[in-house]
Amino acid sequence: MFSRFVSTTVSTSVSMRSASFSSSSAVSQEANLKLGRLNHVAIAVPDLNEAAALYRNLGASVSAPQDLPEHGVTTIFVNLENTKLELLHPFGDNSPIQNFLAKKPGGGVHHLCYEVDDIYKAIAEVKAKGFQLLDKEPKIGAHGKPVVFIHPKSVNGVLTELEQA
């Protein structure tokens, strides 16, 4: 239910957002980009072990920690029947999660991740539609697949990750 609501809300937001941009290119006039399923909801946490224990206590399957130095995070995935939660904790000195936790010491929802069929086509299309990306090129994410982030200012204040399906 939640993933259907989020998917519908974001799809509607993306459609409305793209309609507000005018461009002579055909790609910005048509809705070629199709967001796939909600891959995960990422939650920044001040204590990774404590957060993992909380979800284990609720009966969820919890993965081992994985360090992602390129992204400045250590992640743990909480596997649910219909999606995943990604628990994020700072890794290294330049972690964007450290900045997030400085503003919200108790943690909170950090981003939503949606699957796309072709990350490179998705990047070209969101750029053509005026969305601001945080990186010029995709990076390899926690699932070993290319990912890219759309700036929250472009998506109703929500940091949005696109991941190759």
C-alpha positions as MATLAB code, in Angstrom:
seq = 'MFSRFVSTTVSTSVSMRSASFSSSSAVSQEANLKLGRLNHVAIAVPDLNEAAALYRNLGASVSAPQDLPEHGVTTIFVNLENTKLELLHPFGDNSPIQNFLAKKPGGGVHHLCYEVDDIYKAIAEVKAKGFQLLDKEPKIGAHGKPVVFIHPKSVNGVLTELEQA';
ca = [
       0.000    0.000    0.000;
       2.750    2.457    0.983;
       4.852    1.685   -2.100;
       1.793    2.104   -4.345;
       1.047    5.491   -2.714;
       4.658    6.671   -3.025;
       4.935    5.363   -6.570;
       1.693    7.088   -7.581;
       2.637   10.297   -5.803;
       6.106   10.462   -7.321;
       4.887    9.434  -10.778;
       2.300   12.195  -10.611;
       4.901   14.662   -9.360;
       7.298   13.708  -12.131;
       4.542   14.019  -14.747;
       3.426   17.386  -13.403;
       7.053   18.541  -13.110;
       7.879   17.574  -16.683;
       4.770   19.306  -17.966;
       5.914   22.572  -16.396;
       9.167   22.637  -18.394;
       9.123   23.782  -21.975;
      11.702   22.495  -24.393;
      11.925   21.947  -28.094;
      13.217   18.405  -27.677;
      10.701   15.620  -28.092;
      12.074   13.785  -25.062;
      10.903   16.536  -22.709;
       7.443   16.601  -24.274;
       6.774   12.888  -23.891;
       6.812   10.735  -20.782;
       9.396    8.180  -21.959;
      10.856    7.749  -18.502;
       8.995    5.200  -16.447;
       9.763    4.820  -12.784;
       9.763    1.185  -11.832;
       9.095   -0.294   -8.447;
      10.138    1.323   -5.199;
      13.456   -0.372   -4.509;
      14.028    0.998   -1.019;
      13.462    3.746    1.498;
      16.761    4.933    2.985;
      16.906    5.944    6.631;
      19.916    7.723    8.162;
      20.632    6.333   11.626;
      22.999    7.512   14.367;
      23.723    3.938   15.552;
      23.728    1.270   12.858;
      23.871   -1.721   15.214;
      21.024   -0.387   17.337;
      18.869    0.263   14.270;
      19.580   -3.219   12.863;
      18.661   -4.778   16.207;
      15.396   -2.826   16.257;
      14.321   -4.288   12.900;
      15.506   -7.786   13.838;
      13.377   -7.429   16.966;
      10.403   -6.664   14.723;
      10.996   -9.947   12.883;
      12.630   -8.544    9.734;
      15.527  -10.110    7.861;
      18.549   -7.809    8.200;
      21.702   -7.966    6.061;
      25.294   -7.604    7.193;
      26.814   -4.097    7.060;
      28.398   -3.036    3.772;
      30.862   -0.132    3.493;
      30.485    2.038    0.398;
      33.431    4.466    0.545;
      32.537    6.120   -2.784;
      29.172    7.141   -1.298;
      30.503    7.826    2.211;
      28.121    5.369    3.876;
      27.853    2.035    5.582;
      24.562    0.363    4.730;
      22.429   -2.410    6.115;
      19.354   -3.609    4.250;
      16.176   -4.598    6.019;
      14.357   -6.959    3.667;
      10.592   -6.658    3.689;
       8.003   -8.520    1.670;
       7.282   -5.624   -0.706;
      10.469   -3.503   -0.579;
      13.588   -2.848    1.497;
      14.744   -0.313    4.024;
      18.327    0.859    3.688;
      19.854    1.901    6.988;
      22.588    4.475    6.360;
      25.430    5.426    8.663;
      28.377    7.765    7.966;
      31.556    6.231    6.559;
      34.617    8.443    6.224;
      35.187   12.136    6.817;
      33.135   13.483    3.891;
      29.971   11.496    4.433;
      26.762   13.237    3.363;
      25.046   11.212    6.090;
      27.141   12.964    8.739;
      25.748   16.295    7.520;
      22.213   14.870    7.593;
      22.647   13.568   11.145;
      24.103   16.916   12.263;
      20.737   18.458   11.316;
      18.656   15.498   12.543;
      20.630   13.775   15.333;
      17.967   11.112   15.831;
      18.064   10.172   12.134;
      15.233   10.062    9.634;
      14.173    9.298    6.083;
      17.054   10.236    3.787;
      15.899    9.256    0.274;
      13.634    7.098   -1.867;
      15.025    4.795   -4.537;
      13.159    3.789   -7.703;
      14.207    1.336  -10.359;
      14.546    2.384  -14.000;
      15.034    0.142  -17.031;
      18.004    2.074  -18.448;
      19.944    4.392  -16.139;
      21.644    6.254  -19.000;
      18.370    6.965  -20.809;
      16.832    8.007  -17.481;
      19.715   10.424  -16.843;
      19.381   11.963  -20.305;
      15.639   12.347  -19.907;
      15.609   13.872  -16.432;
      18.340   16.320  -17.508;
      16.350   17.241  -20.629;
      13.317   17.873  -18.430;
      15.246   20.268  -16.215;
      15.779   18.077  -13.162;
      19.027   18.736  -11.307;
      21.241   15.696  -10.760;
      23.779   15.525   -7.950;
      26.341   13.674  -10.083;
      27.233   13.889  -13.760;
      27.724   10.142  -14.082;
      26.190    7.201  -12.230;
      28.096    5.467   -9.448;
      27.828    1.840   -8.449;
      25.393    1.522   -5.548;
      24.931   -0.967   -2.733;
      23.286   -3.532   -5.025;
      26.234   -3.448   -7.454;
      24.159   -1.533  -10.021;
      24.564    2.012  -11.368;
      22.682    4.707   -9.472;
      22.191    8.452   -9.743;
      20.559   10.961   -7.409;
      18.112   13.727   -8.308;
      18.464   16.858   -6.170;
      15.627   17.297   -3.651;
      14.841   20.753   -5.078;
      13.741   19.033   -8.273;
      11.450   16.480   -6.601;
       9.320   18.234   -3.981;
      12.089   18.269   -1.378;
      12.781   14.502   -1.522;
      16.232   13.217   -2.433;
      15.484   10.629   -5.122;
      17.747    7.816   -6.245;
      17.323    6.075   -9.593;
      18.797    2.574   -9.826;
      19.308    0.394  -12.878;
      16.764   -2.439  -12.622;
];
